[in-house]
Amino acid sequence: MVSSLDTDRPGSRPEHGECAAASSSALRRSGLPARAALIYASFVAVLVLWPCFGVEAADGAAPVSARLAARPEGIAIGESGTVRVELRIAEGWHINGDRPRQDFLIPTHLEFEAPAGLDAGEVRYPAPVLRKLPFAGGEELALFEGKVVFEAALTASSDYGPAAEVVAVVGYQACTDTLCKPPAEFRLPFRLVRPPADAGASVDPETRRSIEWVPFGLESYQAARGSGEPFVLEFTADWCAPCREMAARTFTDPAVLDAAGGARFLSVDLTHKNTETWSYRKGFDAPGAPTLIFFAPGGREHTRRLGFVGPEDFARLIEDSRAAGAAPPERATGDSSSNSPS
């Protein structure tokens, strides 16, 4: 399951009182005559006070903060989970893009520290802003400003143990149009717990039994309505991390496969937006992926779930739909009563 986390990590900075104390203390320790002390004080201003000037945003906060916007709770062996890191850059500040246009500039990068068995895929960075700055001699620089999100997939290529400690590391350098802070990094740790379904790790993901989903269409929909059995309609997408987790954990679970006997499973793929899938989504009032709609025998909507559904709940929902009969339909918060495409 994908979690949304509020782990803001602002960069560290000296307090104004610390700056004043440092400069005063250094001057007292010098023991120099007045003229020499003045020269020494100028030197101190550069070495000691430099971190205190121009390193804060306009409101006094750190110029850059980072958080884990989303990450998987666990990854089944042979499957992947998406990690998203969000950076917020204060107004008047920027960080370099992942591919700066000048060799001496520090690129922004996202890397992962993870144990063997967990592999990070290529990081997807947003398009940079192109701007000319005074020091660049009229050349456009590739910059990140405002809010930016980096995304990468973690794949469990082999057994990584019952749990794993992972750290997302973001390297960056914060600058204004006239000065730069030293390069820095954010370290954002999180924990992955391997799904129980993968215990033993000897099952080939290619041969593992799973629910068989049929592409949704009017013909398959009418056949499901007339089957005399419950059926489930899912709205899914390749870019949907919870959908991938359900494919790995929920739809392969033995209890789910037992409950699924006789039931039918229809799927609408929202990976690529087109007129047909958009009409299905609108007709069933599906807000996005994943959306799971459970129908009682005969085609009346019994209930629906938005987001990840674990094996135990999914099996129960199939059985509840099978036993629904003429009972009033259960409604989930925010659901629509529509049960047919427009």
C-alpha positions as CSV (number, residue, x, y, z in Angstrom):
1,M,0.0,0.0,0.0
2,V,1.2,3.4,-0.8
3,S,1.6,5.8,2.1
4,S,1.6,9.6,2.1
5,L,4.1,10.9,4.6
6,D,4.7,14.3,6.1
7,T,8.4,14.0,6.8
8,D,9.6,17.6,6.0
9,R,13.3,18.0,6.3
10,P,14.4,21.6,6.2
11,G,18.1,22.4,5.7
12,S,20.0,23.4,8.9
13,R,21.1,27.0,9.3
14,P,22.7,29.1,12.1
15,E,20.6,31.3,14.3
16,H,21.3,35.1,14.2
17,G,22.4,35.0,17.8
18,E,24.9,32.3,17.1
19,C,26.4,34.4,14.3
20,A,26.8,37.5,16.5
21,A,28.3,35.4,19.3
22,A,30.8,33.8,16.9
23,S,32.0,37.1,15.5
24,S,32.3,38.8,18.9
25,S,34.1,35.8,20.4
26,A,36.6,35.5,17.6
27,L,37.4,39.2,17.8
28,R,38.0,39.1,21.6
29,R,40.3,36.1,21.2
30,S,42.5,37.9,18.6
31,G,44.3,40.2,21.1
32,L,45.3,42.5,18.3
33,P,45.8,46.3,18.2
34,A,42.8,48.3,17.0
35,R,43.9,48.5,13.3
36,A,44.9,44.9,13.1
37,A,41.7,43.9,14.9
38,L,39.7,45.7,12.3
39,I,41.4,43.8,9.5
40,Y,41.0,40.6,11.4
41,A,37.3,41.3,11.9
42,S,36.8,41.6,8.2
43,F,38.4,38.2,7.7
44,V,36.1,36.8,10.4
45,A,33.1,38.3,8.6
46,V,33.9,36.2,5.6
47,L,34.8,32.9,7.4
48,V,32.4,33.0,10.3
49,L,29.5,35.2,9.2
50,W,29.2,34.0,5.6
51,P,26.7,31.3,6.6
52,C,24.5,33.9,8.2
53,F,23.9,36.1,5.2
54,G,21.6,35.3,2.4
55,V,20.9,31.7,3.4
56,E,17.3,32.0,4.5
57,A,14.1,32.4,2.6
58,A,12.2,35.7,2.9
59,D,10.2,34.3,5.9
60,G,13.2,33.1,7.8
61,A,12.7,29.4,6.9
62,A,15.2,27.1,5.2
63,P,15.1,27.7,1.5
64,V,14.5,24.0,0.6
65,S,12.6,21.3,2.4
66,A,11.9,17.7,1.3
67,R,9.5,14.9,2.2
68,L,8.5,11.4,1.1
69,A,5.2,12.1,-0.8
70,A,4.5,8.4,-1.4
71,R,6.2,5.1,-1.0
72,P,5.1,1.4,-0.8
73,E,4.6,-0.3,2.6
74,G,6.1,-3.5,1.1
75,I,7.1,-5.0,-2.3
76,A,6.5,-8.6,-3.3
77,I,9.4,-10.4,-4.9
78,G,9.3,-9.8,-8.7
79,E,7.1,-6.7,-8.2
80,S,7.8,-2.9,-8.0
81,G,6.7,0.0,-5.9
82,T,6.9,3.7,-6.6
83,V,8.6,6.2,-4.4
84,R,8.0,9.9,-4.8
85,V,10.1,12.6,-3.2
86,E,8.7,16.2,-3.1
87,L,11.0,19.2,-2.7
88,R,9.7,22.7,-1.9
89,I,11.9,25.6,-2.9
90,A,11.3,29.0,-1.4
91,E,10.5,32.0,-3.6
92,G,13.7,33.7,-4.8
93,W,15.7,30.4,-4.6
94,H,16.4,27.6,-7.0
95,I,18.3,24.4,-7.2
96,N,20.1,23.1,-10.3
97,G,18.3,20.6,-12.5
98,D,19.4,17.0,-12.8
99,R,21.4,17.9,-15.9
100,P,23.0,21.4,-15.4
101,R,24.2,23.1,-18.5
102,Q,27.6,24.1,-17.0
103,D,30.1,21.5,-15.8
104,F,30.9,23.3,-12.5
105,L,27.2,23.4,-11.3
106,I,26.1,20.7,-8.8
107,P,23.3,18.6,-10.2
108,T,20.3,17.6,-8.2
109,H,20.0,13.9,-7.9
110,L,17.9,11.2,-6.1
111,E,19.5,7.9,-5.1
112,F,18.6,5.1,-2.8
113,E,20.5,3.2,-0.1
114,A,18.9,-0.2,0.0
115,P,19.9,-3.8,0.8
116,A,20.7,-6.4,-1.8
117,G,17.5,-7.6,-3.5
118,L,16.0,-4.2,-3.9
119,D,16.9,-2.3,-7.1
120,A,16.2,1.3,-7.9
121,G,15.0,2.1,-11.5
122,E,15.7,5.3,-13.4
123,V,14.6,8.4,-11.7
124,R,12.0,10.5,-13.4
125,Y,12.7,14.2,-12.9
126,P,10.4,17.1,-14.0
127,A,11.3,19.4,-16.8
128,P,13.6,22.2,-15.6
129,V,12.9,25.9,-15.8
130,L,15.3,27.7,-18.2
131,R,16.6,31.0,-16.9
132,K,19.5,33.4,-17.5
133,L,21.4,34.4,-14.4
134,P,23.9,37.3,-14.0
135,F,26.9,35.0,-13.4
136,A,26.2,32.7,-16.3
137,G,27.3,35.1,-19.1
138,G,24.0,35.1,-20.8
139,E,23.7,31.4,-21.0
140,E,20.4,29.8,-20.0
141,L,20.6,27.5,-16.9
142,A,18.4,24.5,-16.2
143,L,16.8,25.0,-12.7
144,F,14.2,23.6,-10.4
145,E,11.9,26.2,-8.6
146,G,8.8,26.1,-6.5
147,K,7.5,22.5,-5.9
148,V,9.1,19.6,-7.7
149,V,8.5,15.9,-7.5
150,F,11.0,13.1,-8.3
151,E,9.8,9.6,-8.9
152,A,11.5,6.2,-9.1
153,A,10.5,2.5,-8.9
154,L,12.0,0.1,-6.4
155,T,11.9,-3.5,-7.7
156,A,12.3,-6.6,-5.5
157,S,14.5,-8.6,-7.7
158,S,15.2,-11.2,-5.1
159,D,14.7,-12.0,-1.4
160,Y,15.5,-9.0,0.6
161,G,14.5,-10.5,4.0
162,P,11.4,-10.0,6.0
163,A,11.9,-6.2,6.1
164,A,14.3,-3.7,4.7
165,E,15.5,-0.2,5.8
166,V,15.7,2.1,2.8
167,V,17.0,5.7,2.6
168,A,16.1,8.1,-0.2
169,V,19.0,10.5,-0.6
170,V,18.5,13.8,-2.4
171,G,21.7,15.8,-3.2
172,Y,21.2,19.5,-4.2
173,Q,22.6,23.0,-3.9
174,A,20.4,25.9,-3.1
175,C,21.1,29.3,-4.7
176,T,19.6,32.7,-5.3
177,D,20.4,34.7,-8.4
178,T,23.6,36.0,-6.8
179,L,24.9,33.5,-4.2
180,C,24.9,29.8,-3.4
181,K,24.8,27.7,-0.2
182,P,27.3,24.8,0.0
183,P,26.0,21.5,-1.5
184,A,23.8,19.5,0.9
185,E,21.6,16.5,1.0
186,F,18.4,15.2,2.5
187,R,18.2,11.7,3.9
188,L,14.6,10.3,4.0
189,P,14.5,6.9,5.6
190,F,11.6,4.4,5.4
191,R,10.9,0.8,6.1
192,L,9.6,-1.9,3.7
193,V,8.0,-5.1,5.1
194,R,7.9,-8.0,2.7
195,P,4.3,-9.1,2.0
196,P,3.6,-12.5,3.7
197,A,2.4,-14.0,0.4
198,D,6.1,-14.0,-0.6
199,A,7.3,-16.1,2.3
200,G,9.6,-18.7,0.9
201,A,10.3,-16.6,-2.2
202,S,10.3,-19.8,-4.3
203,V,7.2,-19.0,-6.3
204,D,7.8,-17.8,-9.8
205,P,5.8,-14.6,-10.3
206,E,5.1,-15.7,-13.9
207,T,3.4,-18.9,-12.9
208,R,1.7,-17.8,-9.7
209,R,-2.1,-18.2,-9.8
210,S,-4.0,-15.0,-10.0
211,I,-7.5,-13.6,-10.7
212,E,-8.1,-13.4,-14.4
213,W,-9.3,-10.0,-15.5
214,V,-11.3,-9.5,-18.7
215,P,-11.2,-6.2,-20.5
216,F,-14.4,-4.3,-19.9
217,G,-16.8,-3.8,-22.8
218,L,-20.6,-3.9,-23.3
219,E,-20.5,-7.6,-24.3
220,S,-18.4,-8.7,-21.3
221,Y,-20.5,-6.5,-19.0
222,Q,-23.8,-8.0,-20.2
223,A,-22.3,-11.5,-19.9
224,A,-21.3,-10.8,-16.3
225,R,-24.8,-9.5,-15.5
226,G,-26.4,-12.6,-16.8
227,S,-24.1,-15.1,-15.3
228,G,-26.0,-15.4,-12.0
229,E,-22.7,-14.8,-10.1
230,P,-21.2,-11.7,-8.5
231,F,-18.7,-9.7,-10.5
232,V,-16.1,-7.0,-9.9
233,L,-15.2,-4.1,-12.1
234,E,-11.8,-2.5,-11.5
235,F,-10.3,0.8,-12.8
236,T,-6.5,0.3,-13.0
237,A,-3.4,1.7,-14.7
238,D,0.2,0.9,-15.2
239,W,1.3,4.0,-13.3
240,C,-0.9,3.1,-10.3
241,A,1.3,1.8,-7.4
242,P,-1.6,0.5,-5.3
243,C,-2.9,-1.4,-8.3
244,R,0.5,-3.1,-8.7
245,E,0.4,-4.0,-5.0
246,M,-3.0,-5.6,-5.3
247,A,-1.9,-7.5,-8.4
248,A,1.0,-8.9,-6.4
249,R,-0.6,-9.5,-3.0
250,T,-4.4,-9.4,-3.2
251,F,-5.3,-11.1,-6.5
252,T,-2.9,-14.0,-5.9
253,D,-3.9,-14.7,-2.3
254,P,-5.3,-18.3,-1.8
255,A,-8.4,-17.0,0.2
256,V,-9.2,-14.6,-2.6
257,L,-8.9,-17.3,-5.3
258,D,-11.2,-19.5,-3.3
259,A,-13.8,-16.8,-2.9
260,A,-13.5,-15.9,-6.6
261,G,-14.8,-19.2,-7.8
262,G,-17.6,-18.6,-10.3
263,A,-17.3,-14.8,-10.0
264,R,-16.3,-12.6,-13.0
265,F,-13.7,-9.8,-13.1
266,L,-13.8,-7.0,-15.5
267,S,-11.1,-4.3,-15.9
268,V,-10.8,-0.8,-17.4
269,D,-7.3,0.3,-18.1
270,L,-6.7,4.0,-17.5
271,T,-3.0,4.0,-18.4
272,H,-3.7,6.0,-21.6
273,K,-6.6,8.4,-21.7
274,N,-9.0,7.9,-24.6
275,T,-12.6,8.5,-25.4
276,E,-13.7,5.0,-24.6
277,T,-12.1,4.6,-21.2
278,W,-13.1,8.1,-20.3
279,S,-16.8,7.3,-21.0
280,Y,-16.5,4.1,-18.8
281,R,-15.0,6.1,-16.0
282,K,-17.6,8.8,-16.2
283,G,-20.5,6.3,-16.5
284,F,-19.4,4.4,-13.3
285,D,-18.3,7.6,-11.6
286,A,-14.9,6.2,-10.9
287,P,-12.6,9.0,-9.6
288,G,-9.4,7.3,-10.6
289,A,-7.2,4.2,-10.1
290,P,-7.7,2.1,-8.2
291,T,-11.5,1.9,-8.0
292,L,-13.1,-1.5,-7.3
293,I,-16.9,-1.9,-7.8
294,F,-18.5,-5.1,-6.5
295,F,-21.8,-6.2,-8.1
296,A,-24.3,-8.7,-6.7
297,P,-25.7,-11.4,-9.0
298,G,-27.9,-9.8,-11.6
299,G,-25.8,-6.6,-11.9
300,R,-26.8,-4.4,-9.0
301,E,-23.9,-2.5,-7.4
302,H,-23.4,-3.8,-3.9
303,T,-20.4,-1.7,-2.8
304,R,-17.2,-0.1,-4.0
305,R,-13.8,0.7,-2.6
306,L,-11.3,3.4,-3.5
307,G,-7.6,2.7,-3.1
308,F,-5.8,-0.4,-2.0
309,V,-7.8,-3.4,-0.8
310,G,-6.0,-6.2,1.1
311,P,-6.7,-9.9,0.5
312,E,-8.9,-10.5,3.6
313,D,-11.2,-7.5,2.7
314,F,-11.3,-8.4,-1.0
315,A,-12.4,-12.0,-0.3
316,R,-15.0,-10.8,2.2
317,L,-16.4,-8.3,-0.3
318,I,-16.8,-11.0,-2.9
319,E,-18.7,-13.2,-0.5
320,D,-20.8,-10.3,0.7
321,S,-21.7,-9.5,-2.9
322,R,-22.6,-13.1,-3.6
323,A,-24.9,-13.1,-0.6
324,A,-26.4,-9.7,-1.2
325,G,-29.6,-10.9,-2.8
326,A,-32.3,-8.3,-2.6
327,A,-30.7,-6.4,0.4
328,P,-30.2,-2.7,0.0
329,P,-26.9,-1.8,-1.5
330,E,-24.0,-0.8,0.7
331,R,-22.6,2.7,-0.2
332,A,-19.0,3.7,0.4
333,T,-18.1,7.3,1.2
334,G,-18.0,9.4,-1.9
335,D,-19.5,6.7,-4.1
336,S,-21.9,7.1,-7.0
337,S,-25.0,5.1,-7.5
338,S,-24.3,4.6,-11.2
339,N,-23.9,0.9,-12.2
340,S,-23.8,1.1,-16.0
341,P,-21.8,3.0,-18.5
342,S,-23.2,6.0,-20.3
